[in-house]
Amino acid sequence: MIVQGPKLYFALIGNHKSNVEKVSLCLSKHFETKIITSFDKIPQMQKSFGAIGYVMDSQSKLNNYNLEQLRQQSLHRPLYIFTQHTSIPLLHFALRLGIKDVFQTPFDENKVTRLVAEISTTTNIECFHQDLRLSDVMTLTEEILNHPLSDLFILLEKHFATGPSLRDIAKDLFLSPSRISHMFKDLCGIGYCQYILCRRLEESEYLLRQTDNGITNISYQLGFANPSHFCRSFKEHIGIIYQHYQSLRMDFFPTTMVEQVNEERRVNKERRRNVH
């Protein structure tokens, strides 16, 4: 590829400097990268970016907020996510936001090949390897969107707290429960029931950031049999007892952001109430 005009870089930004540097070290072997140390610098440096990558550990309200800001500031730039942990909710969020692709780190050879093919084919960033094609490459978000179970993921996002049975789901998808179970495990890497539990716990992380939610309300709201069941599941999967979780999260989740997220949720609820 012959690049006309000024050289364009693949910009990288994230909350943890060491993680951003690791991603940059890997990608810089294939194309020019540039680490952005502050979100405030993005508007004045956009002309030198051909694409932007956001580096994170896992999905959170803070990372969602940062991604939304990046999307608004870089409307015409491809935006990528590099995350240590992927989930179906993250991929659906990426689809809604118009993220170009989601990559799980650390990279393997196939992931790097896919990314370099995308960059070489869809941007004006000069890649060091010119023999890659995008025609046989499917992004993670496209895989979810085109998968036969895509309707199931949308359904689960609405009803994961009630945990619909495979038998009930099978009627809507016109597939047998055993077929759905096997397809789900192949795509997600975990079983259907395990996914429901993890999704509930993932939501509980959000609810525990709000000081006005107690364990009893959270337990029943997310479909747990009782608070003891919730606490056991939380400790087994999160690794700490729930009493220590909220204070730990606040060390990494600024109070001002919590207030902003809570206000956004309150406004959205009010809008939905007015609509109805």
C-alpha positions as CSV (number, residue, x, y, z in Angstrom):
1,M,0.0,0.0,0.0
2,I,1.3,3.4,-1.0
3,V,0.3,6.0,1.6
4,Q,-0.3,9.6,0.3
5,G,0.1,12.6,2.5
6,P,1.4,12.7,6.1
7,K,2.1,9.4,7.9
8,L,-0.8,8.0,9.9
9,Y,-0.5,6.2,13.2
10,F,-2.6,3.7,15.1
11,A,-3.4,5.6,18.3
12,L,-3.6,3.7,21.6
13,I,-5.1,4.9,24.9
14,G,-6.3,3.3,28.1
15,N,-6.4,3.7,31.9
16,H,-3.5,1.5,32.7
17,K,-0.2,2.6,31.2
18,S,1.5,-0.8,31.4
19,N,-1.3,-2.6,29.5
20,V,-1.3,0.1,26.8
21,E,2.5,-0.3,26.4
22,K,2.2,-4.1,26.1
23,V,-0.3,-3.7,23.3
24,S,1.8,-1.1,21.6
25,L,4.9,-3.3,21.8
26,C,3.1,-6.1,20.0
27,L,1.4,-4.0,17.3
28,S,4.4,-1.8,16.5
29,K,6.0,-4.8,14.8
30,H,3.3,-4.6,12.1
31,F,2.5,-0.8,11.8
32,E,3.3,2.5,13.4
33,T,1.6,3.1,16.8
34,K,1.4,6.1,19.1
35,I,0.4,6.1,22.7
36,I,-1.9,8.9,23.8
37,T,-1.4,9.7,27.5
38,S,-4.6,11.8,28.0
39,F,-8.1,12.0,26.5
40,D,-7.7,15.8,26.3
41,K,-5.0,15.4,23.6
42,I,-7.2,13.4,21.2
43,P,-9.0,16.4,19.5
44,Q,-5.7,18.2,18.7
45,M,-3.9,15.1,17.4
46,Q,-6.7,13.4,15.4
47,K,-5.2,14.3,12.0
48,S,-2.3,12.0,12.7
49,F,-4.5,9.0,13.6
50,G,-5.7,6.5,11.1
51,A,-7.4,4.4,13.8
52,I,-7.7,4.3,17.5
53,G,-7.5,1.4,20.0
54,Y,-8.8,1.5,23.5
55,V,-7.0,-0.9,25.9
56,M,-8.9,-2.2,29.0
57,D,-9.1,-5.1,31.4
58,S,-12.8,-5.8,31.2
59,Q,-16.1,-4.2,30.7
60,S,-17.1,-1.6,33.3
61,K,-19.2,1.6,33.4
62,L,-16.0,3.6,33.4
63,N,-14.7,1.9,30.3
64,N,-18.1,2.2,28.6
65,Y,-18.1,5.9,29.4
66,N,-14.6,6.3,27.9
67,L,-15.5,4.4,24.8
68,E,-18.5,6.5,24.3
69,Q,-16.4,9.6,24.6
70,L,-13.9,8.2,22.1
71,R,-16.7,7.4,19.7
72,Q,-18.0,11.0,19.9
73,Q,-14.5,12.6,19.5
74,S,-13.5,10.2,16.6
75,L,-16.6,9.8,14.5
76,H,-14.7,9.1,11.3
77,R,-11.9,7.0,12.7
78,P,-12.1,3.2,13.1
79,L,-12.3,2.4,16.8
80,Y,-11.0,-0.9,18.3
81,I,-11.2,-2.5,21.7
82,F,-8.3,-4.5,23.2
83,T,-9.5,-6.3,26.4
84,Q,-8.2,-9.0,28.7
85,H,-11.7,-10.3,29.1
86,T,-14.5,-10.6,26.5
87,S,-18.2,-11.2,27.2
88,I,-21.4,-11.3,25.2
89,P,-22.6,-8.0,26.7
90,L,-19.3,-6.3,25.8
91,L,-19.7,-7.5,22.2
92,H,-23.2,-6.3,22.0
93,F,-22.1,-2.9,23.5
94,A,-19.4,-2.8,20.8
95,L,-22.0,-3.4,18.1
96,R,-24.3,-0.7,19.3
97,L,-21.4,1.8,19.5
98,G,-20.1,1.0,16.1
99,I,-16.8,-0.5,17.3
100,K,-14.8,-1.8,14.3
101,D,-13.6,-5.0,16.2
102,V,-12.8,-6.4,19.6
103,F,-9.6,-8.3,20.3
104,Q,-8.8,-10.2,23.4
105,T,-5.3,-9.9,24.9
106,P,-2.7,-11.3,25.0
107,F,-2.6,-11.7,21.3
108,D,-2.0,-14.9,19.4
109,E,-0.9,-15.1,15.8
110,N,-4.4,-15.4,14.4
111,K,-5.6,-12.3,16.2
112,V,-2.6,-10.3,15.0
113,T,-3.1,-11.5,11.4
114,R,-6.8,-10.5,11.5
115,L,-6.0,-7.0,12.9
116,V,-3.2,-6.3,10.4
117,A,-5.4,-7.5,7.6
118,E,-8.1,-5.0,8.7
119,I,-5.7,-2.1,9.1
120,S,-4.1,-2.8,5.8
121,T,-7.4,-3.1,3.9
122,T,-9.6,-0.5,5.6
123,T,-7.3,2.4,6.7
124,N,-4.4,4.5,5.3
125,I,-2.0,3.3,8.0
126,E,1.0,1.8,6.3
127,C,1.5,-1.8,7.4
128,F,4.9,-3.5,7.3
129,H,3.4,-6.7,5.7
130,Q,1.6,-6.2,2.5
131,D,0.4,-9.8,1.7
132,L,-2.7,-10.0,4.0
133,R,-6.3,-10.0,2.8
134,L,-9.5,-9.3,4.8
135,S,-11.8,-11.4,2.6
136,D,-11.5,-14.5,4.8
137,V,-11.5,-12.7,8.1
138,M,-14.6,-12.3,10.3
139,T,-14.6,-9.9,13.3
140,L,-15.8,-11.1,16.7
141,T,-18.7,-8.7,16.6
142,E,-19.7,-9.9,13.1
143,E,-19.4,-13.5,14.4
144,I,-21.9,-12.8,17.2
145,L,-24.2,-10.8,14.9
146,N,-24.3,-13.5,12.2
147,H,-24.5,-16.5,14.6
148,P,-27.7,-18.5,14.7
149,L,-28.0,-17.7,18.4
150,S,-27.8,-14.0,18.0
151,D,-31.5,-13.6,18.9
152,L,-30.8,-15.6,22.0
153,F,-28.1,-13.2,23.3
154,I,-30.6,-10.3,22.8
155,L,-33.2,-12.2,24.7
156,L,-30.8,-13.0,27.6
157,E,-29.8,-9.4,27.9
158,K,-33.4,-8.6,28.7
159,H,-34.2,-11.6,30.9
160,F,-31.0,-13.0,32.4
161,A,-32.4,-12.3,35.9
162,T,-35.2,-14.7,35.4
163,G,-33.0,-17.2,33.5
164,P,-35.3,-18.7,30.9
165,S,-34.9,-22.4,30.5
166,L,-33.4,-24.0,27.3
167,R,-36.8,-25.7,26.8
168,D,-38.6,-22.4,26.7
169,I,-35.9,-20.8,24.4
170,A,-36.0,-23.7,22.0
171,K,-39.6,-23.0,21.1
172,D,-38.7,-19.5,19.9
173,L,-35.5,-20.5,18.1
174,F,-36.9,-23.6,16.5
175,L,-33.9,-25.6,17.7
176,S,-33.7,-28.5,20.2
177,P,-32.5,-27.7,23.8
178,S,-29.5,-30.0,23.3
179,R,-28.5,-28.3,20.0
180,I,-28.7,-24.9,21.6
181,S,-26.6,-26.1,24.6
182,H,-23.9,-27.4,22.3
183,M,-23.9,-24.3,20.1
184,F,-23.8,-22.0,23.1
185,K,-20.8,-23.8,24.6
186,D,-18.9,-23.8,21.3
187,L,-19.4,-20.0,20.9
188,C,-19.1,-18.8,24.5
189,G,-16.7,-21.3,26.0
190,I,-19.0,-21.9,29.0
191,G,-22.3,-23.6,29.5
192,Y,-25.7,-21.9,29.3
193,C,-26.4,-22.0,33.0
194,Q,-22.9,-20.9,33.8
195,Y,-23.3,-17.9,31.5
196,I,-26.5,-16.9,33.2
197,L,-24.8,-17.0,36.6
198,C,-21.8,-15.0,35.4
199,R,-24.1,-12.5,33.7
200,R,-26.0,-12.0,37.0
201,L,-22.8,-11.5,38.9
202,E,-21.6,-9.1,36.3
203,E,-24.7,-7.1,36.8
204,S,-24.3,-7.3,40.6
205,E,-20.9,-5.6,40.2
206,Y,-22.7,-2.6,38.8
207,L,-25.5,-2.6,41.4
208,L,-23.0,-2.8,44.2
209,R,-21.5,0.4,43.1
210,Q,-24.7,2.1,44.1
211,T,-24.7,2.7,47.9
212,D,-28.5,2.5,48.1
213,N,-28.7,-1.1,47.0
214,G,-28.5,-3.8,49.8
215,I,-27.7,-7.4,49.3
216,T,-31.3,-8.5,49.9
217,N,-32.6,-6.3,47.1
218,I,-29.8,-7.3,44.7
219,S,-30.2,-11.0,45.4
220,Y,-33.9,-11.1,44.5
221,Q,-33.6,-8.6,41.7
222,L,-31.1,-10.8,40.0
223,G,-32.9,-14.1,40.5
224,F,-30.9,-15.6,43.3
225,A,-32.8,-17.9,45.7
226,N,-31.8,-15.8,48.8
227,P,-29.0,-13.5,50.0
228,S,-26.9,-16.4,51.2
229,H,-27.0,-18.0,47.7
230,F,-25.9,-14.7,46.2
231,C,-23.0,-14.2,48.7
232,R,-21.7,-17.7,48.1
233,S,-21.8,-17.3,44.3
234,F,-20.2,-13.9,44.5
235,K,-17.3,-15.1,46.6
236,E,-16.7,-18.2,44.5
237,H,-16.6,-16.3,41.2
238,I,-15.4,-12.8,42.2
239,G,-12.9,-14.1,44.8
240,I,-13.8,-11.8,47.7
241,I,-16.8,-11.5,50.1
242,Y,-19.3,-8.9,49.0
243,Q,-18.7,-6.7,52.1
244,H,-15.2,-5.8,50.8
245,Y,-16.2,-5.5,47.2
246,Q,-17.8,-2.0,47.3
247,S,-14.9,-0.3,49.0
248,L,-12.4,-2.1,46.7
249,R,-14.3,-0.9,43.6
250,M,-14.4,2.7,44.9
251,D,-10.6,2.7,45.0
252,F,-10.6,2.3,41.2
253,F,-14.0,3.9,40.3
254,P,-14.0,7.6,41.0
255,T,-16.9,9.0,43.1
256,T,-17.6,11.7,40.5
257,M,-18.0,9.0,37.8
258,V,-20.4,7.0,40.0
259,E,-22.5,10.1,40.5
260,Q,-22.5,10.7,36.8
261,V,-23.5,7.2,35.9
262,N,-26.2,7.1,38.5
263,E,-27.6,10.4,37.2
264,E,-27.6,9.1,33.6
265,R,-29.5,6.0,34.7
266,R,-32.0,8.1,36.7
267,V,-32.6,10.4,33.6
268,N,-33.0,7.4,31.4
269,K,-35.6,5.8,33.7
270,E,-37.5,9.1,33.8
271,R,-37.5,9.3,30.0
272,R,-38.9,5.8,29.8
273,R,-41.6,6.6,32.4
274,N,-42.6,9.6,30.4
275,V,-42.9,7.7,27.2
276,H,-45.3,5.2,28.7
